[in-house]
Every structure is written in C-alpha cells, then in structure tokens.
Amino acid sequence: MSSKNINKIKKDLENVKNKINLLNHHYYVLDSPLVSDHEYDIEFQKLINLEESYPNLVSNDSPSQRIGGQPLSKFESVNHKEKMFSLNNVFEIKDLKLYMERLEKNLLISSRNIKFSAEPKLDGLAINLLYERGVLVLAATRGDGTTGENVTKNVKTIKSIPLKLMGNDFPNVLEIRGEIFMSKNGFDKINSSNSDKIFANARNAAAGSLRQLDPNIAASRPLDAFLYSIGYSSGNLNISSQSGSLLKLSKWGFKICELNKIVSGLGGCKEFYKKIYSMRDKIPYEIDGIVYKVDNLQHQKDLGFVSRAPRWAIAHKFPAEQKITTIDKVRFQVGRTGVVTPVASLKPVEVGGVIVSNATLHNMDEINKKDLHIGDTVTIRRAGDVIPEIVSIVNKGVGRKKIIMPKKCPECGSVIERVKDMAFSKCTGGLNCSAQKKAAIIHFVSKKAMDIQGIGEKLISRLVDEKIINNTSDLYKLNNKKLKNLTINTAVREDSGKEYDITLGDKSIKNILKSISGRMEIKLSNFIYSLGINEVGEVTARSLAKKYQSIEDLSKANYNDIIELRDIGPVAALNIYNYFHNKENLKNINNMLNSGLQLINNKKGEGNLFSNETYVITGKLNNMSRQNLEEHIIENGGNISNSVSKKTSALIVGLDPGSKLEKAKKLGVKIINDKDFYKILKI
C-alpha cells in the first residue's frame, strides 16, 4: 500500500477517534448528548472496522481500548511523580476559625481577604492519572502518598476519564488528581443486581470495583470520577489559582464537580458549608464534608506543608451520623503491645450505610466518665465516619450490669495490670499470650515491615491456634507438609445444610511459601521496624539502622548510647534496650538469621557521603518521589529537615520551588538542583 493511502487511513482513523472522544465528553462529562445512541453505535463500529482492518494502527488512546485484556495476577506498585498529600480535618466552626487565624499569621493578611476554592469532599477513592503527550499512560491509587497500585486497565473503563486530552496546551508529562466514586443510584443498582457481594456503602463499592483484577468486572460497575487538582507538570502551566486549575482541567476534557465555588474568608466558608450540608441528601453522590483550598497558588507555595498535609487546605467534615442502640455485652480485646481495650457488642444498627455491631470503649476511665453499663441504651456514631464509638447514654437499662476490667487476660490467663500514671491496663503475658503473639506476627509480615504478601490475619490466627507457628522465626520453617490440609474456614453445603472444612489448596500453599522465600533479603531498618518494639516506628527504625549498621551492634547497645539518638526519648530507649536484652527475643532473631534471612544496610565505604549533613527539599522533583530521595539521603548518613536555617547544609531544588528558596538565598545556604544532586548520589 502506498504511503499516500496509509496517511489517508491514519487521518480517517484519527478523525473517527476524535469524534467519538467528543461524543463521550458530551455524554459522560457534560451530560449533554450530541447524537442518539444509535448514531453513536454507528460511529463506534466504524472505528472497530478500521482497527480490525489495520491492527498495527491501534493506539492506547483509542476509545476501543477502554475495555479488554486478560485479568491481572496482582496489582503492580508504582511511584507517583509528586507526593499525594492527605488533608487535616476540622469538625467545629471554632476549629475552622483557629485555622483562619493561622493563615493570617503566615500570610500576614486578613482572612476576610483570602479567597478559597470551596469543594464538596467526595466520599470515594483518590486517584492519580499520568498523561504523556496528552495520552493516559498510568493510573494509580493514592497508597501511602508516594507509592500506589497500578489500576490503569480499570480506570480506562471509566468513560468520564479521557484517554486523550482535548486541546494542545498541555505539557509533555502531567499528573492529574481526583476522586473515583459511585453515584447513589449506581450503588443501589449494583447491590440489587449482585447476589454474590453486597457492598456496605458507595465508597466500598467504588474501591472494590477499582481493585478488581479483571478489568471487565470493573467495566461492568457504574464508576465515575471528578478531577480536582494538578500534581506534577513538566512545563509551566501559567496558572495562578486553584480555580484556574479547575478551568484548565475542564478545558482538557475532565469532569469537574458542578458545586465548586469561590468564597471569601470565614463567612464565605460557613455559608457554603451550610448550603451544601442542607442539600446533602439531594446530591446524587456521597460527600462527607467540604474542602477549602486557598485559591491563590503563590499563597499555597508560601504556606507549604506540614507532616502529610498542606497548610493551604483543610477539610471541614460533616457531623457523624448518630443512631440509638443497646449494649448487649462487653469483651476485652488484647493488642500487640498487651494493651487491653474494652469493646462493646451492640444490637446491630445501620450508621452511615454501614451495619455497626461493635464499638470501642477506649478504656475504663472513659467507661466510668460516661457511666456506661451493659444493658444501657446509647447513642453511637462513626467517629470521623470510620471508627464506631459510644457518644452518650439515652436510657439506663433495667438491671444494668457494671463493666469491670478482668483480673486475668481472657486470651492467656496472665495477670492484667493497670499501667502506672496511664489510662490503660496491660496483659503481662507478653508473647506467651496468643493474642499478642498473633498481633506481633501480623505486624511482622505487614507491608511497611517485612512485606510478606499472602499471609493475612485469618491464616496467622489459624497457624498459631494449631500450634504450627509460635513466633516470627517459625514462618521460615513452614513447608508443604505443615500447611497441607490446614483448615482456614468452614462453610455450609447448600444441598444438605451440613458444615464442611475449607483447607489450603496446593496453589495457595505454593504462593505462601513463595512469598516468604521472596523476602529473604530485607533492609535492616525494615527488619527493626518489623520486630514491633513499642515506640519504635519507621523513622526510629531508620535512625537505629543508620547508627548501628547491623542487628548485632544494635543488640549490644547500652541505654545511654541509644538515648543519645535524635528523637528517641527515655521510654523508647528503655523499650529498645529491654527488647535486645531479652533472651527469647535474641533467640528468635538468631533463628531467623540462621534460616537464611539476610539484613542489608549501606555497603562498607558507603553511607557516609552526607555524614551529619542536613538537607531541605523544595519544589517538584524530576523522576523521583520526595520519600525516595529522603531515604537515599538518610542511607548515606544525612539528615532531613522541613525548614531552612543557618545549619542547613544545602537546599535541594526541583521545579516551582517555594519560599524556602528565597530564605536559603538570604541565609547564604548552598542551593543544588535536584538533577545535579542525583549525580552526586550516582542514581
């Protein structure tokens, strides 16, 4: 075929794709169809016919590629180009007022003059979309803010998300953030037509649908999306406001929430909150509050971030829905560290679309303060719309029974003691207590610890109950013989009504053993964190790994040496010292190392590249997440700070740096381009 004919076919194909994309945009985004369904079907068939005749011309941005492909075996982890932050919450007007006062202090202007982009807070699932040259190439869940799961195939089935951006004023590489959700009507339909799985609420339905390994199942679910912000951009977008960002997103073909509004100051925020709250039940999708974002992007840069949240945005949550129910009984739950928590068993009641039958009572002080007894009729709510808790007593029950902390652990029979000067009590059984043992192993295999996938809570509980494993080192002794015929659940036969055991199959056993063998090399910091030492989180574990370089050196450290480490207080230092002076703990660690587990840390000769130097990072980094860069610096002996001072060794600068750059210049702090810094790291 001549090049002239090929070019004509390419042009025809591009015209059909553009027309279908336009029709999709009007139908799914603007809710204003341009043609009938029949006419649309004709155009779509034209596309299919052309692509079947010329399969080598099929592209990723084709509307025909929204559905298809084989089911995945698992979701791949991917890094976001720019971190996805969470939001801090306020629940009361007085707290919102305090937030406004902080803005005034930081921006040196009256909050009455601050404009906000006010947006309903969608009760869905955060998503990050990566476009290259205008074509969708990757979609990922928020995950931990730095790394999420690749759900591209499933997101492509959502017709309100463009596979190709409209217009031509977009940069080569672009991240778009938003929320995937399911409408109330769609949720009702999926539950009424799905006999196998009934979802508790629309958010769970959206999350469950997006995480289907088979994209064809996701395609059958009524998912939708609103987009609300721009993440990483390889070029200057010439946008000066959040509202300008929304206009740009709309221009590129994204669906924007129609209720968004620009308001001014505390008064404008309160008025918008009141209006949206009053119409909440009439809105066709679930929302759980309002998000206020400082509209001016320069002000956003000046305000910056604190911890995992931006200072320039706040979520004003709606009051948690409350219902009345009865306390039937109270059980006492033992956690990983031995803390005994009273949990109320309630007469089941629906709260915010979820059936609630249990609620935390926190501790005995809280029980006594509220005068709670078994048999009382109480008001409950889902705190932050998540954790059920008892608010107050409605009626004191006839013959109400006092709630008493047991003297012995319900799991192991060990003595329960009230911790001095604290509000909680603890089981003294340690790892002789099956509940603490199970929780310790669950923590050990978790993602941020050893990241051994395929070994969940139910399996660990069964393994401990059957005495197949007694500690974390026993995981490395598992084999086909020990797992064969292990009962993990029971079910009832439909024909006879008789119960039967569900056991682990050969494939499941193979996957479990493969997961364990696949994690025989682990970072020292991850291993320290996995041990579950009280008060030792990820940051402390990294500090210990950096200081001691090996588990042997850490086990020999004395208390005075440990407490010298930055951010380690006397309680944490004592916990660490005591842990490594417990013979059973040391035996367990040695058994794991003797099983072939290798702990990797900085290689000899490395690790001191940035010895005792302190770095601050600002702007959007090229080709690396902020967390990854921080880890590289820490692993090479450096420290990370969030603020620039005279003690700062250097400021690492990415695209669109904030006010930290000006401060560094004033203080004479060394400034390094992020790309040049990668060269120093040799990455």
Steps between C-alpha positions, in 0.01 A plus 500: 500500500631845410604748768225730369231239574650421842496870592135526392405198713688646801317830448161325473572300814606811692184684391275213618683479834474876554129494418432215743705672771295815449173305517619324817595835657156648436320187618702402811654831610265777387184285525392649165491233224561622145358195320267208567632169632444346158710766325773454760501123441547558127805722559647251747457215251689707240790516743489125569492420127799723427705358790418141406617571144815678617589355845848654488334844522318430828624743766467520880283812477240330281146484650501130406770439763283594798409135561708192438805303595560198717436515877805596706659263752569793737530879501844647434634769736591829329643831622324833456713771344383739768377397846126481561423665833211439736295778661471607860143517633290738705159409640390819677475865390730599787771274353447649154540846657832393655611376157417842350706668773799282410462601134494868598818455706684324216379716210487830694160587352148499641317172446204704375709582196606139435310332219435127520406243241226320694425147380281216632715227658418191297468169682687297241848377416790736416663440161810631324498511118822533302482640146790506256458716189130518586443122517408314819788260575457422870233516770589428862328502838626736772659218704733652760518829307826408329426153362165369381358209302487498121128488409535637146295229328209553734511880483493486121151348527367820664359700210510837677882476513656601166751264343630799304494862610310760301678804360878534466609727787608221734860412599670178388469340845209574729344352815131558570341422838138430578247269657337189358153440638170325440175694492225417749284371217784289360569359847136398544498331158821305558380373837156399371651311204795343683398195699859389569628819662305768687699818558459694826513844334580678176863564597565131566329415172722745307818380671410134453419556132820690429709223658358218288780305332271442203439833318182362346344481848605860567345599166166354608490724809356857480818688593540874448766760581544865589848650453611787722874570488822486303800315644829481313540703182804501271421850379372835622119496491461878541235448768482727804205354691327177601186616318718559194623140532141377495425702187809353334395146598154560355655631178710183471185287522478406868178488698496766775257509793222741413463616863849654528498868593738787583428646845671760720608469861338317791157639416506372143620156614226474765231601250617244242520227766146575618362498145662170396416331831132594458488338154723202583220242466401637157853485356520188274832383647635461853694785663624522860603863529646805327859569394624859512811569292678835499434607141819697436776255396780733613338507844490119489876491434565747781294292745658169400439172681505357848550127555279327241260786438508841327461812714298661222206259514269362766209254499193612694330168580125464540375379842513122529159339468371377835268210579354342815570141602564281805816364665447120507835404653863608526808302405864589562734505199876455539727689257857444379657688791271333756265798545155373596218692330134460599276453194119521518287247312194692382160418363582542126396834352573678169714813533597690187436200273695255717357240738665562838502226765813594696640822645820582685465610862865621503585435868348467847537873570281575198243240609480647851484856368197416280356265766455225240348166604396183316131534413508877448339660196764723343567739213777385265680663211777417258779733613631677193246278318731202563545365856177430692487649849241557771408866548267492801228314690139547388338274761652306787399137458289314757733269691802662329825317566827672594795466262804368687854456369588130547789412730634242254551513124209339310749362247775348715398532863794725594453780751366832366662805658412869483797691356628759746388858421322378184132447411545145371571151632725233350521122488829394659524182292715649224549262208364215712163664435352368174335835419829691531679223313256517207512881488882495507516261203235700309712813552816311394358404157332838437589715199715757682682225689606179321234539228426126475185489290234231506523435873203672659348525846272195463784274385733619777225446758449142381874428492537619859185322621618174343845554658665482157677829572586648837701807395624686192798270445261204459374660177832400343442137600169470315485236229249312290453230765418746779252695287334208326137452607510803733139606567464872441121529508171310507206519262150351473393276212192635322358154428534344846553797732800322655821679586826412329862619536675722247869412483802654331546379144828417329507831312440702819775312682740556211424875500548528878840329492600705196408825681722407794795388286467816291569720804821340627690824439366797693624843604628512856265792576197299382607206713540716812153647440354151443608389850214708642699664780269736684554868401721401202345622176647524150701819567652364823581170327687689225694698761601180680607331174705804404670518841575131561531358146424141613256321727794361699629850581150618592452205736818601687408869532459639850217727617713817523621449143148445362349805669764723339330446163287787381121462551539196729364571847558314827196269460594393146867459598408277794266291281777448244758412765266257676397335172858414407579378850220245494639151431186380321505800264868444416438129444214581263716745301787249476261230380384729218858582400594132511206428268677703229347844560745769390488854637639754257621846594740749345802332345835552665659816369158646430255654739721790604460708184290757688623424853323732749385733220144634500300547181173675417301416185269739313307494173391219268773241457595352164456122466497423873259525789593718797490198734746305282743792495472540877579128543808533274625791712438319830665181372807706410534647849304823453206655683175650370340822622179678395631852557803696379739638762867597530570137593359372169777342290316552171158561349407250226284678244253350253247670272291790633680540836323684780604758756779273631711600200485871589584425864799286394629785283467748789685269740766410245409131509637288214239431227518183288282411201334161558648357177851598612433344840405170331847506338662533844297197610589323174137410430 
